[in-house]
């Protein structure tokens, strides 16, 4: 899996209430996208494009265990979130939604608007803008299976039901 797009850069400790404020949770994921990240970036939901990346500081996704947060980012078209480390519940929820979360200590060198190419199987982030490469630990085969299927439910359907219906 190779993804390419531009960077949206944010700081440390962005919690799930910032990713998607609780007051909007009564709406469906497609309707929530316009409100994603609005507390720190009011234009994000209007300007994000499929294939874009979020590069953030440490502890991205902390706070509540709001599983809607990674679902909204995936619904917005985010190809991956890159940070030095993630809140563990957010990390697991993101994988379950099929949203790659890449731990990379050096990612803070990446700038807002940079163009990236991410090679998930190889553990390489190419910053095309700065002409630098960064590494991350590639996912084990079971996690890659979940990501390639588009999430945990789809992966289980594919494995046990031979494809089944999609629940996205």
LOLUMLUM-907197 format. One line per 5 residues: their letters; for each residue x, y, z of N, C-alpha, C. Coordinates in steps of 0.2 Angstrom, whole numbers, padded with zeros to 4 digits. Example, Ala and Ser with C-alpha at 12.3 -4.5 7.8 and 13.67 -1.06 7.14 Angstrom:
as) 0066:-0028:0039:0062:-0022:0039:0066:-0016:0039  0064:-0011:0035:0068:-0005:0036:0064:0000:0039 .
// end
This chain:
xxxxx) 0004:-0006:0000:0000:0000:0000:0004:0006:0000  0003:0010:-0005:0007:0017:-0005:0002:0022:-0006  0003:0027:-0002:-0002:0033:-0002:0002:0039:-0003  -0001:0044:-0006:0003:0051:-0007:-0002:0057:-0006  0000:0062:-0003:-0004:0068:-0002:0000:0073:0001 .
xxxxx) -0004:0078:0004:-0001:0084:0007:-0002:0083:0015  0002:0087:0018:0002:0087:0026:-0002:0092:0029  -0006:0090:0034:-0009:0095:0039:-0006:0094:0045  -0003:0099:0048:0002:0098:0054:-0001:0101:0060  -0001:0097:0066:-0004:0100:0072:0001:0098:0078 .
xxxxx) -0001:0101:0083:0004:0100:0089:0003:0094:0094  0005:0094:0100:0005:0089:0105:-0002:0088:0108  -0004:0083:0110:-0009:0081:0115:-0016:0083:0112  -0017:0082:0105:-0024:0084:0102:-0028:0078:0104  -0033:0080:0108:-0038:0074:0111:-0044:0073:0106 .
xxxxx) -0047:0068:0107:-0053:0066:0103:-0058:0071:0103  -0059:0075:0108:-0064:0081:0108:-0062:0086:0103  -0056:0087:0102:-0053:0092:0097:-0054:0089:0090  -0053:0082:0089:-0053:0079:0083:-0061:0080:0080  -0065:0078:0085:-0072:0079:0083:-0076:0081:0090 .
xxxxx) -0078:0087:0090:-0082:0089:0096:-0088:0085:0098  -0089:0084:0104:-0095:0079:0106:-0101:0082:0104  -0102:0089:0104:-0109:0092:0102:-0111:0089:0095  -0107:0087:0091:-0109:0085:0084:-0110:0077:0083  -0109:0073:0089:-0110:0066:0088:-0116:0063:0086 .
xxxxx) -0121:0067:0086:-0128:0065:0084:-0129:0064:0077  -0124:0067:0073:-0124:0066:0066:-0120:0060:0063  -0121:0059:0057:-0117:0053:0054:-0110:0055:0052  -0106:0050:0051:-0099:0052:0049:-0098:0056:0043  -0102:0055:0038:-0101:0060:0032:-0103:0067:0034 .
xxxxx) -0108:0068:0038:-0109:0075:0041:-0104:0078:0046  -0101:0073:0049:-0096:0075:0054:-0090:0078:0051  -0088:0076:0045:-0082:0078:0042:-0081:0085:0042  -0086:0089:0041:-0086:0096:0040:-0084:0099:0047  -0084:0096:0052:-0083:0098:0059:-0076:0095:0062 .
xxxxx) -0073:0091:0058:-0067:0088:0060:-0061:0093:0061  -0058:0093:0067:-0052:0097:0069:-0054:0105:0069  -0061:0106:0069:-0062:0113:0069:-0060:0118:0075  -0059:0114:0081:-0056:0118:0086:-0049:0121:0086  -0045:0118:0081:-0038:0120:0080:-0037:0122:0073 .
xxxxx) -0042:0120:0069:-0042:0122:0061:-0048:0122:0058  -0052:0128:0059:-0059:0129:0056:-0060:0127:0049  -0054:0127:0045:-0055:0126:0038:-0054:0119:0036  -0051:0115:0040:-0049:0108:0039:-0055:0104:0035  -0061:0104:0038:-0066:0100:0035:-0068:0102:0028 .
xxxxx) -0067:0109:0027:-0068:0111:0020:-0063:0110:0015  -0057:0110:0017:-0051:0110:0013:-0047:0103:0012  -0048:0098:0017:-0045:0092:0017:-0047:0088:0011  -0042:0085:0008:-0043:0081:0002:-0042:0073:0003  -0045:0069:-0001:-0043:0062:0000:-0036:0061:-0002 .
xxxxx) -0033:0057:0003:-0025:0056:0002:-0021:0060:0006  -0024:0065:0009:-0020:0070:0014:-0018:0066:0020  -0013:0069:0023:-0010:0066:0029:-0010:0071:0035  -0011:0068:0041:-0010:0072:0047:-0004:0071:0050  0000:0076:0051:0007:0075:0055:0006:0079:0062 .
xxxxx) 0006:0075:0067:0005:0078:0074:0010:0077:0079  0010:0081:0084:0015:0080:0090:0013:0074:0094  0016:0073:0099:0015:0067:0103:0008:0067:0106  0006:0061:0108:0000:0059:0111:-0006:0061:0107  -0006:0060:0101:-0012:0062:0097:-0018:0057:0098 .
xxxxx) -0024:0059:0099:-0030:0055:0101:-0031:0054:0108  -0027:0058:0112:-0028:0057:0119:-0036:0059:0121  -0037:0058:0128:-0044:0060:0130:-0048:0054:0130  -0055:0055:0128:-0060:0050:0129:-0058:0044:0124  -0062:0039:0124:-0061:0033:0120:-0065:0034:0114 .
xxxxx) -0067:0040:0112:-0072:0041:0106:-0070:0038:0100  -0073:0032:0098:-0071:0029:0092:-0073:0033:0086  -0077:0037:0086:-0079:0041:0081:-0073:0045:0078  -0069:0047:0082:-0063:0052:0080:-0059:0049:0074  -0056:0043:0074:-0053:0040:0069:-0057:0039:0063 .
xxxxx) -0064:0037:0064:-0069:0036:0059:-0070:0042:0055  -0070:0048:0058:-0071:0054:0055:-0065:0056:0051  -0059:0055:0053:-0053:0056:0049:-0053:0052:0043  -0054:0046:0044:-0054:0042:0038:-0060:0044:0033  -0066:0046:0036:-0071:0048:0031:-0069:0055:0028 .
xxxxx) -0065:0059:0031:-0062:0065:0028:-0057:0063:0022  -0055:0057:0022:-0050:0055:0017:-0043:0055:0019  -0042:0056:0025:-0035:0056:0028:-0032:0049:0027  -0026:0048:0023:-0023:0042:0021:-0019:0039:0027  -0017:0043:0032:-0013:0041:0038:-0012:0047:0043 .
xxxxx) -0011:0045:0049:-0009:0050:0054:-0002:0048:0056  0002:0053:0056:0009:0051:0058:0011:0056:0064  0013:0052:0069:0015:0056:0076:0021:0052:0079  0024:0055:0084:0029:0052:0088:0026:0046:0092  0020:0047:0095:0017:0042:0098:0009:0044:0099 .
xxxxx) 0005:0039:0100:-0002:0040:0100:-0005:0037:0107  -0011:0040:0108:-0014:0037:0114:-0016:0030:0112  -0015:0026:0116:-0016:0019:0114:-0023:0017:0112  -0028:0020:0115:-0035:0018:0113:-0037:0021:0106  -0034:0027:0105:-0035:0030:0098:-0031:0026:0093 .
xxxxx) -0025:0023:0095:-0022:0019:0090:-0025:0013:0088  -0028:0009:0093:-0032:0003:0091:-0038:0005:0088  -0042:0010:0090:-0048:0012:0086:-0046:0014:0079  -0041:0017:0078:-0039:0019:0071:-0038:0013:0066  -0034:0008:0069:-0033:0002:0065:-0040:-0002:0064 .
xxxxx) -0044:-0002:0069:-0051:-0005:0068:-0055:-0002:0062  -0054:0005:0061:-0057:0008:0056:-0053:0008:0049  -0047:0005:0049:-0043:0005:0043:-0039:0011:0042  -0038:0015:0047:-0034:0021:0046:-0027:0020:0049  -0022:0020:0045:-0015:0019:0047:-0013:0024:0052 .
xxxxx) -0010:0022:0057:-0007:0027:0062:0001:0025:0063  0005:0030:0060:0012:0028:0060:0016:0032:0065  0020:0028:0069:0024:0031:0074:0031:0032:0071  0032:0039:0071:0039:0041:0069:0041:0047:0073  0047:0046:0076:0049:0051:0081:0052:0057:0077 .
xxxxx) 0054:0056:0071:0057:0062:0067:0052:0066:0063  0045:0064:0063:0040:0067:0059:0039:0074:0061  0042:0076:0066:0041:0084:0068:0045:0088:0063  0049:0085:0059:0053:0089:0054:0049:0090:0048  0043:0087:0047:0039:0087:0042:0035:0094:0043 .
xxxxx) 0034:0098:0037:0030:0104:0038:0023:0104:0035  0019:0109:0037:0012:0110:0035:0013:0110:0027  0009:0107:0023:0009:0107:0016:0014:0103:0012  0019:0100:0016:0023:0096:0012:0019:0090:0009  0022:0088:0003:0019:0082:0000:0023:0076:0002 .
xxxxx) 0019:0071:0004:0022:0064:0006:0020:0059:0002  0024:0054:0001:0023:0047:-0001:0024:0042:0004  0019:0038:0006:0020:0033:0012:0020:0026:0009  0025:0022:0011:0025:0015:0009:0024:0011:0015  0018:0009:0016:0016:0006:0022:0020:-0001:0023 .
xxxxx) 0021:-0005:0018:0024:-0011:0019:0031:-0011:0020  0034:-0005:0018:0042:-0004:0019:0044:0000:0025  0039:0003:0028:0040:0008:0033:0044:0014:0032  0042:0017:0026:0046:0023:0024:0041:0028:0022  0042:0034:0025:0039:0040:0023:0044:0045:0019 .
xxxxx) 0042:0046:0013:0046:0051:0008:0043:0058:0009  0047:0062:0011:0044:0069:0011:0047:0072:0004  0043:0072:-0001:0045:0074:-0008:0047:0082:-0008  0043:0086:-0004:0045:0093:-0003:0052:0094:-0001  0054:0091:0005:0060:0092:0008:0066:0087:0006 .
xxxxx) 0064:0082:0001:0068:0077:-0001:0072:0074:0005  0067:0071:0009:0070:0067:0015:0066:0061:0016  0069:0056:0019:0065:0050:0020:0065:0049:0028  0059:0046:0030:0059:0045:0038:0056:0037:0038  0058:0034:0043:0056:0027:0044:0051:0026:0050 .
xxxxx) 0047:0021:0049:0043:0019:0055:0043:0011:0055  0040:0009:0060:0040:0001:0061:0034:-0001:0057  0035:-0005:0051:0030:-0008:0047:0025:-0012:0052  0019:-0012:0050:0014:-0016:0053:0015:-0024:0052  0013:-0028:0057:0013:-0035:0056:0008:-0037:0051 .
xxxxx) 0008:-0043:0048:0004:-0045:0043:-0004:-0045:0045  -0005:-0046:0051:-0012:-0046:0053:-0015:-0039:0053  -0011:-0034:0055:-0013:-0027:0055:-0014:-0025:0048  -0009:-0027:0043:-0009:-0025:0036:-0015:-0028:0033  -0017:-0034:0035:-0024:-0037:0032:-0030:-0032:0034 .
xxxxx) -0030:-0030:0040:-0035:-0026:0042:-0035:-0019:0038  -0029:-0016:0038:-0029:-0010:0034:-0031:-0011:0027  -0028:-0016:0024:-0030:-0017:0016:-0037:-0018:0015  -0040:-0021:0020:-0048:-0023:0020:-0052:-0017:0021  -0049:-0011:0024:-0053:-0005:0025:-0055:-0005:0032 .
xxxxx) -0053:-0010:0036:-0055:-0010:0043:-0056:-0017:0046  -0057:-0017:0053:-0058:-0024:0056:-0064:-0028:0054  -0070:-0025:0053:-0076:-0028:0051:-0075:-0031:0044  -0073:-0027:0040:-0072:-0029:0033:-0067:-0035:0032  -0061:-0034:0036:-0056:-0040:0036:-0059:-0046:0039 .
xxxxx) -0063:-0046:0044:-0066:-0052:0047:-0071:-0055:0042  -0075:-0051:0039:-0080:-0053:0034:-0076:-0057:0028  -0071:-0054:0026:-0067:-0057:0020:-0064:-0063:0023  -0062:-0064:0029:-0058:-0070:0031:-0063:-0075:0032  -0069:-0074:0035:-0074:-0079:0038:-0080:-0080:0033 .
xxxxx) -0082:-0075:0030:-0088:-0075:0025:-0086:-0075:0018  -0080:-0074:0016:-0078:-0074:0009:-0080:-0068:0006  -0080:-0062:0009:-0081:-0056:0006:-0086:-0052:0010  -0092:-0055:0010:-0098:-0052:0014:-0100:-0045:0012  -0104:-0042:0015:-0106:-0035:0014:-0102:-0030:0017 .
xxx) -0101:-0025:0014:-0097:-0019:0017:-0101:-0016:0023  -0098:-0014:0028:-0101:-0010:0033:-0098:-0003:0034  -0095:0000:0029:-0092:0007:0029:-0097:0012:0029 .
// end
